[in-house]
């Protein structure tokens, strides 16, 4: 996309319009209450939450994107100076409240920016998203897929959030006389907390700002700031630590649950260098556990790496297998990861280049989204135009356009992957519901 046209999750100067996929702080770095560089497009729910995070933000700049609808934005082409129309559709990313993917079409081609997303194969919301995406693409090839590559490594295999939520419930049920501490961010994992509240018929404690967010999200009777009303407390992720749990256990028996797709990384203690390695690899190398330390088999992939702390693979990001399925569905010409890191970034093309358009038969032929037509279910029939890889000439044309895109560049941020570098006993993510 031409420099100077649009920016996604990036807030430096130089674009005509700006798009925000969701409100996690690693996507809003540079955005502030005084920000005034141009119209800001986001989902309706994000627009509702924005003033809480940025109290003095000029609300006249906000533009709401309705989910699953094309919106047309009139801009000036920086190269020709003529008017140009950018089409954009927001699609439910099923990451945190308000999170969206953005599908763009214009003179620059077709671009898909996932933001952070989780599309589980079993999720009805993800199925609806897939249907929307395929129907919106029609015969277009996605020239560049800007993708959430947080877990773009085959070692990241974890269950659906539904399964992980049951693991959390099992842990709580097996500790009937303990207080429970759960580490969360300022947005996200609400469904997990609602599930716990529903199963145990209890309220969940949250800190005062989080209670305000819950009220904005429409949850009025489930959460409380009174510790006397419940034994389950959802605390800020930054305050969740071994030190905290050890301190709490001097007062009352307490366990901590960290829902995350990431294994914990703990700073090595000088007196015990082995601690670092054992905790770092705990999720993926169970042979290190002695019999007495083994987690309950019923808890599946739950890890109990400290006597007071469980790590549960509940993630708002797609695991590797889900990323692979997503790319098979989209079949982009090129892929770029939106999460960069000097230490662990791997170009998604390393794993998925073979799945890009032209490199394998189109899976869109096999994807038949169900539609409801006048109360009846019907199946979308793939058309000739869906056969992306068989149209050699068209693919080549699109590839040439993609090469042009690479040359021109696209203002889409690579999210600072410091959020994934966790040091110290605390999980000090800058904030994203991993
Ligand atoms: Zn996020």
Boltz pocket constraint, residues with backbone or C-beta under 6 A from the ligand:
constraints:
  - pocket:
      binder: B
      contacts: [[A, 22], [A, 24], [A, 95], [A, 96], [A, 116], [A, 431], [A, 432], [A, 433]]
      max_distance: 6.0
